[in-house]
C-alpha cells in the first residue's frame, strides 16, 4: 500500500550518500519556490521510521529552501526490504 503525505524533512533518514548536481538543485529550488513541489519523493516506512533512497535533488532543494516538510510517496516495508536497499 502506497500513500502520499507531507513528512518532516528531519524525520527522513538518507542512509546512502549521494552527490547532487548543484545546477539541478538550484533549478528545482526555483521551481519549488514558484509553483511548489510537483513530484513526491519515494520513501520506505520501516517500523515507524522513514528512509529515503530517491528524490535526492528534490530533498536537497526543499532543505535549502528552508521547508520543514516534503511531499513523499510512502511505502510500508519490512526490515528485510530495507536491508535489500542498503546492500
VENKA-V692238 format. One line per field, one symbol per residue. phi: phi as a letter, one per 30 degrees, with the letter a starting at -180 (. if undefined). burial: # if it has 16 or more other C-alpha atoms within 10 Angstrom, else .. A space follows every 50 residues. Layout:
phi->???
burial->???
This chain:
phi->.cbcadbeedccdcdcdbcddeddddddedddddbidcbddcbccbhicc bcbbidddeddddddidcbbdbccbdbceddeedddd
burial->......#.#..#............##.##..#....#..#######...# ###..########.....#########..........
